[in-house]
Amino acid sequence: MYDFFVSHASRDKEDIVDELVDMLNNMGYQVWYDKNELIAGNAILSEIESGLANSYCLLLVLTDNFMKSKWTYFETGHFTALKIGRVIPLLYQLSSKNREVITGILGNRKYVDVQRLSKEQVVSECIRSLSKTKRENEDVAVTSKLAELQKKLASYETVNSDLISLKLKEYLALLNSQSEYAILSAKKLVREIAYDLVRRKSFQLDQKKTKSEDLCALIESNHIGSANTREYISFILSMDSEESLKKYLPIINRALENILIYYIHAKYPIMPDTSKIEIVMPGEFKYNDFLDMFEIDKKVLREDLIASAETAYSWYEYNNLTHVAVRDFFSQKIVGYFSALPVSDEVYQKIRHGNFKDKDFTIDSIQQYIFPDFYKLYIAAVAIDPQYQNTGAFIRLYNALINMLLALAKERDIYISEVIAEASTKQGEKFCKMVGMKKISQTENETDVYGLVLIPPEFRLHNQKGRELFRLCEQKFEEYRDYFEVT
């Protein structure tokens, strides 16, 4: 699913739309933008219809040019007819006549008056609307995950995975076309999974003659799957009417998601699939995510160096631009994260001299990104679950952190001038050296403190985003050379 579909007039691309899309992309959101999605040979109409059907929000870039475009009217009408997402009107410069027409059409629908807000505030309004839309359309998100699981099963290229993949594909198709058969399709899918799970326990059964209740009894008596998984299997196999689909569709889809995730992990427990690792960007975390981070900390860090989940969550509540993470799509668990805290000069000096512990951090130790300025950053943690340390999870996480720093610089004129970190593991030490940090002191806990100056840039980041950050820091140094030479 895309987070946003941008409906706009072609003449507004360069002056308005490109920058808006870049800001959303840099923050990790998925945007359907014709400039990026349509390539030579595409059937334009079908691609647009597909993009609209698979987007949570429609952004209307309302300008005088918008009013002259036939495509924008089609996109608005088509998306509204789908009745699954939210239309977010963004009012840019409009003639008084067009503004009167637009506000008349919008009626009591709230719009974003771009002329009265900063670019950051406009994006913030879009993100707030997106979050509410996702909560209101949880069923759409679950259906999207089922489609991803279907592709995952098809990728294994085994007889069982192919059979289950086809049955899942059939169920998803019936939901949208012939819902009267969807219950039967769901039952066939779960029966196939249940039979395979029981057979893996060396039970010899006649699949055609074995009753569903007997399958459920074997699964229960042999404790196959979690209690929730067993209950979901029983629930699906006991459904017997089309009325169940209308009444329990959200539960049915969540049940299928739970069953499929368990089945895939039980049947194909080889290596984490990093193509299904999702970036969790600032502003998207919940308290349970910090419990996941705490569990990772306990696996890779010394106990005396770990801040509690409650403490870390209090940092995040005070400044939600302090954490980026990666999540396993299937388990929905956080599997790696960065904690990057902007700190005052006083706290920075204490850390630099080894006289500060993460457990001592309170919100008084942390700064908020309120005004354009130069900030000092403390990397309080970089941790990857051991199961994911030899996968691409770290690279995804590392790039997400760079994207956050780029977004702060380009969208808010906020620059990190210095970075400091305490390396308490070999992996932490390796990361510090990889980006060019230098050892500056040792703490009383016998861990090493590393530092790095970003303005003027003294770091080494070899990917495209890293080089872009280097250029921005270099430009900022040239602009404020006197300030940095004095300090």
N, C-alpha and C positions, 0 to 999 in steps of 0.2 A: 504493500500500500504506500502511496505517496502521502506526505503530510499536506502539501499544498499543490494546487493546480493554479497557474497564473494566467488569468484571462486579461488580455491587453491588446492595444493597437500596435501594429508593427512599428509605427513611427516613434513610439515611446521607448523602444528597447534601449537605445544608447543613453538617453537622458535620465530614465527612471528605472526601468525593469532590470537591467543588467546588475545594477548595484543592489537592488532589493533581493534578487535571487542569490547573489554572491554572499550577502550577509546571512541569509538563511542557510545556505550550503555550508558556510564556514562554521556555523553553530551545530552542524550535524543533522539538519533536517533534509528530508527527501522532497525535492521540488520537481513537479512536471512543468517544464519550460520548453516550448516548441524548439527554441534555438538549440537546446541540448538533446532533445529526444527524437526529433524528426531527422531522418537521413534520406539520402537519395534512394528512390525506389519505394519508400513507404506510401501506403494508402492513407492520405492525410486524414480523411474523415474518420476512418475506423480507428486510427491511432489516437485521435483526439477523444473519441467516444470511450475508448478503453482507458485513457488517462483520467477522464472525468469519473468513470465508474469506479476507479481504484484510487481515489483521492478523498481525504477526510475534509478538506476545506478548499473552497474556491475563492481565490483572491481576485477581486475586481479592481483593476487599476483604472479608476475613473478619471478620464481626462476629456478634453474636447475631441481628441482623436478617437477615443473609445466610442464616442457617440456615432462616429462615421463608419465604424467597422461592422460588417455583417457577421464575422466570426464571433465577435464578443457576445452578440445577442444570441447566437446559436448555443454557445458554450454555457451562458447563463441559464437559458431555458432548459437545455438538456440536463444540466446538473441539478437544477431545482426539481425537475420531474423525477429524478432518482430518489429523492427524499431520504438520503442517507448521511448527508454531510451538512456543513455550515457555510453559508455565503458571507464573506467578510469584505464589505465595501471600503475601499481606500479612496477618499476624495482628494484628488490632486487639484491642480489649477484648472478651474472650469469657468467658462463665461457665465454671467449671471443667468442667462436664459437656460443653459444646459444644467446649471446647478439647481435651478428651480424644477426642471424636469426630473432630474435624478432624485432629489429629495422627495418629490411627489411620488415617484415609483417606489422608493424605499419605504415610504410610510413611517411606521414606528420602528423599523429595523435600525438598530444602532450601527452607525458607521464610524470610521476612523478619519478624522479631519487632519490630513497630513500637514496642512499649512500651520497648524498650531502645535505640532509635536516635533521632537527631534527624531532622527532616523532610528535611534535606539528604542525610543518609546513606541514608534510605529511597529517595529519588529516585536517588541514585548507584547503589544496588544494582539498581534497575530498569534503568538505562541500561547497566550492565555486562552484565546478562543480555541486553538487546536487542542489544548489539554482538556477543556470542557467537552469538546466534540468527541474525543477518544473515550472519555468516560461515558458519554451518552450512547456511543456506538460500539460498546464492548463486543457485541456479537459479530460485527464486521471484522474487528481485530482478530477474534478467535478463528473465524472462517479463513482469514488470510493466513494464519498460522497452520491451519489444516492443509491449505494448498501447498505451503512450504514443506510440510511433512510428507505430502504425497510425492513431491519431487525428490525428497530425500530417500524415500523407499525405492523409487524408480532407479536411483543412482547405484543401488547395490547390485543389480543385475543378477538376482537369484530367483528361483521359481517362486518361493514363498513371498519375497518382497514384491515381485512383479504382480502376483495375484492380489495382494493386499493393496498395493498402489492402485491397481485398476478398480478395485471395489471402492476405494476412497474417492477416486476421481469420479466414479459413477454417482456416489452420494452427493458430492459437491455440485455436480451438474443437475441432479434432480431437485436440489434445493431451489435452484433458480428457474426451473422449467416445469417439472412434474412433481410437485411436492407430495402428492398423494402416495407416491411410491418411495419417498425418502426414508420412512421408518423401516420398511422392509430392507432397503439397501443398507441402512446403518446396522441392522441386526445381522445381515449376511457378513458385513465387514467385521464386526466384533466376534461373531461365531468363528470366522476363519482365524482370527488372532488367538482366541481362547483355545481352539483346537491345537494350534501350533505350540502354544505355551504348555499345554498338558502333555503333548507328545514329547516335548523336550525333557519331561520328567520320566520318560521311558514307559508311559502308558500306551498300550496298544488298543486303539479304539476304531470303530467303524464310523467314519465321519458322518455318513448319511443317516445312520441309525441312532447315533448318540443324541439324546435329548439335551436341550439347552440347560435344563435344571441339573442334569447330571454333570455337565461341563462345569457349571458354577460350583457344584458341590466339591468336585475334584480340585478346583482352583482354591477354594476356601480351605479345604482340609490339608492341602499341601502348602498353604501360605504363599502362594504365588503372587508376587507384587505386594504393594502396600495395602492396608485396609481400604483406603480410598479407591485404589485401582480395582480391587475385588468388588467393592460396592458398585462402582460405575459399570463394570461388566455385567453384573446381575441386573442393574437398572435398565441397561440398553436391551438385554435379551428378554426382559419381561414386558416390554412395551408391546401393545397389541392394537393400537388404533391411530388413525390419522389425527385425531383430536390431540394425541400426545405431542405430535410435532408442533402444533400451533401453541400449545400450552407450555411445553417444556423445551423449546428449541435452544435457548441459551444453556440450559443444563446438559442437553444432549451433546452440543458442540464442545462444551468444557469436558464432558465425560470422554468423548472421543479423543480429544487432545491429550488428556491424562493417560488413557490406555495406550495410545500410539507412542507417546514418549517413553513409557515404561517398556513397551515391546521392542522399540528400536535399541534402547540401552541394553536390554537383556539379550537380544539376539545378535547385535553387532557391536559389542563393547571393545572396540579396537583402539581408536585414537580420537580425541576430541576433534570435531569438524570445525576448523577455524573459519570456514566460509560462512558458518552460522553463528559467529561471534558478533554481537551487536555492541556498538558504542553507546555508552550512557553519558550524555552530555550534562554540563552544569544545569541545575534547575530541574532535573528529571529524577532525582533520588528520593527514596522513601526510607523510613527508619529501618525496615528489614534489610535494606541494602547495606547498611552500616553493621548489622549483625553478621552478614556474609563477609564483609571486610575484616571484622574482628576475628572470625574463624580462620581467614587466610593468614592474618598476623600471627596467630597462635601456631601455625604450621611453619612459618619461616623466620620469625623474630624471637629474640629473647623476651621472656615474660616480663622482666623489669622495665622493658622499653616500650611496652604496648599501652596505648591510650584506650580506654574503654569505648564501647560503641556509643554510649551516652555522651561521652566527652567529644568524640569526633562529630557526632550528629549536632551537638551544640555549636561547633565551629561552622558547620554547613548552614545551620539555621540563621546564623549571624551574617554569613557571606556565602551565598550559594554558588559562587564562582571559585570554589576552592577544591572541587573534586571532579575528576573524570574517571571513567571506569569502562571495563568491557564485561559483557554479560553473555553467558552461554544461552543461545536461543532455546534449546530444548529444556534445560533444567530451570532456566530463568534466574540462575544464581550469578552473583558477581564473581568473576574468576581472576580479576586483576584490577588494580586502581592506582591512581596518583592522588596524593593529598598535597596541595600546593597552597600555602598560607601566606598572604601578604602581611608583613609584620612591621612594627615601628622600628625606628633606628635603634632605640634602646634594647629592645628584645633581640634585634639582629646582632648587636654587639655581644650580648650574653651568649647567644648560640655560637657565634664565631669563636668565643673564648672557652667554649665547652661548659658553660655554666647554666644550661637550661635543658629541661627534659620535656618531652611531649606531654607527660602527665600534668605538668605545671601550667599548660596552656589554658587560658580562659578566653572569653570573647574580648577581654580588655587587652589581650596580647595581639589580637588580630585587627587588621584594618579592613574597611569596606572600600570597594571601588566606586567612589562617589564622583570625584572630580578628575578631569584630565590631569595627569601628573606622572611622576616617576615613583615606582614602588620597589621595595625589596621583597624578595620571595624566599620563603623557607619550604623546601621539599620535605614535608614531614614524613612521607612514606611513599615508596614505590614497591608494590608487592604483587606477585603473580602466584596463583595457586600452583604448587609443584607439578600437578598433572598437566598444566598448560605451559610450563616453562620452556619446552622445546618445540613450541608451535608458533604460529604467527600472532598470538595474542598480544605479546609485548609490542610488536611493531604497530599494531592497530592502536594500542593504548598510547604509545609514544607519539604517533601522528595526531591523535586526538588532543593531546596536551599542546602540541605546536599549533594546532588549529585554534585552540582557545587563546593562546598568546597573540596569534595573528588577529583574531577577532577583537580582542581588547585594544590592540594598537590601531587597527584600521577603523573600527566603529566608535571607539570611545576616546581615542587619543590617550590611552593608558599604556605606559611602557614599563617593563620590568628592567631596572637598571643593574641589579645584582641578584644572584641566586646563591643560596647556601643550602647544604644538605649534610645530614649525619649518616655515614655509611656504617651500618652495623652488621652487614652480611657481605659475602663475596660478590653476590649479584649487585648489591648496592654500590660497592666499590667499582665494579666493572662499568656500571651505568655512568657514574661520575666521571671516570676516565674517558669513556666513550665520547662524551660531549665536551671534553676539554677542561673539566673542573680540576682544580689543584688543591692538594691537601694543605690545610692552613693551621690545624691544631688537633689535639686529642682531648677527649672528654675524660671525666673521672670514671666513666663506665668502660674505658678502654675502647671506645669507638672513635673513628676518625671523622673530622669535620672537613668538608670540601667546599670551596667557593669558586664563583665564576662571575666575571664582569660581562654584562651584555651591552652596556653603553659606556665607552666604545666597545664594539663587539669583539670578544676574545674567544668565542665558542666555535665548535666545529659541528655543523649539521649538514650532512652531505645530500639529503634528499631535496626535492624541489621546494617543499614548504619550508624546510630549514634555511635554504638559501634566500627565500623570500623574507623570512624573519631577519636574517643577517642584514639584508639590504635596508630594511625599514629601520633597524637599530643604527646602522651606519648613517642613514639620512638624518635621523634624529640627533645623533651626536654632532653632525656638521651644523645642524640648526642651533644646537645649544652648547657648542664647543666651549664658550667662555664659562658657562655654568659648571661644566664638569671639570674643567681645568682649575677653576677656583676651589671647588670642593675637594 
